[in-house]
Amino acid sequence: MNVEERARGRHHSTLIALVSALGLLAVWTRVHNVLHYPPDWGFDAAFNWQYIASLSRDWSLPHPAAGWATADPPLYFYLTAALWRTLEAVGARDLVVYAVPSLSLIAGLGIVGLAVALVQRCDPGNTRRLILAAGLLLFLPAHVHMSVMVNEEILSSLFVAAVLFGLSSNQSTRAQGFGGLSQSIRMGFFAGLALLSKLTGVVAALVAAGTMTLEGLRTHRLGQSITRVAVLAIVTLLVGGWYFARNQIEYGYIQPFGLPAHKQMFDLPPGNRSIIDYLHIPLATWTDPQLLNPSLQHSVWGSTYATLWFDGHRSFLPVDSPAIQRLGGIMLLLALLPCAAFAVGLVRGVKRCWESPQGPDTALLLTVAATLLGYAWFTYRNPWYAVVKGTSLLALCLPFSYYASGELARWTRRKGWVPTAIWVTLLLLVVGTTVSSTFGFVFEKNEISGLPWEKSSP
């Protein structure tokens, strides 16, 4: 073995050690949070526990207006209630407070696994990109936060990711005959599970139907595509649509709005939305990244950014802390790099999709468009700061990981100082995420989760 081969071997060993250490750090952060994060903290967690406890005593579905969370689709709640009952049956009921959050942890790691598998499928042998694809999600603060919260968001996102993975291959999107119908059944099954986890899971079915329809138009096999879409729709409705049909038949609505249980939301700031709220991102996004800042209350994308890459809702971190404020500003500046990579990757994806429609771009781009439009509509209809959460965009995990990793891998192959600056920036983001998203590890939070909105004024 010559000197060059020995140097290459040492470099490879160092890389493996570094990647393993980062992977262990990401898993340790999540396990630490499961063991230490108060189980009734986080988005709607206390109300979700009430729903789970109710189902653990009686499997029957409650009236949608019976509580805060009872209007939500039931899959997550049935799964966690079954976990509760199982632990209770073996005399380990006290472990429920760890087991239920662990379901979110496992679902989150499942999303990471699908993101890595997608890159491996579409860009085989690109180890650099594989590492980046995993790291972008493992150290995404919103992903870390939802990996411990008692909430259905990350489970629904897992099923959306499963649909995207199934669609995003050269062979699957061109499948015809029995193979095409078999794919429609599989995609309908996972899309139905996404819908049965959260109403926003309908994105999975819409994207699958859109991808199949566009493929039919491109290959001049529209009739076969319509058949596949019909099978997809039937399976989706059978698996996930029955709950909404039950609501319509029994209560006269598919999804309730303005229930008495949610009336306390109506007093939250800002209380109204205008088109301007979607057109500006204030400096406060970096100088004061917490959602009660008056400027951020009237900036949907600024608030979303502050909660995607930092704890803008203060679910993990203390509210009044200059150190937290500075840390947030730094992290949100650093996060501009992966966001820029994602934006450039999207543009390249659009170009590829236009020039050569085979591959994953159609499904991924449709997911980005449908998710962002749905999120914008939801935040407009519900004009309160509490509903503006980067965690609501976790359905974009695969598109984000796929496009951002591709550009970052390309940029870090350049010569000169640019690759070094990129790696340093990403490593600083890893440190910032670990410090800010590992509950109680560096910053101790003594007040309850969330922001004291009663003291704010729009």
Beta strands, then each sheet from edge to edge (+ up, - down):
end
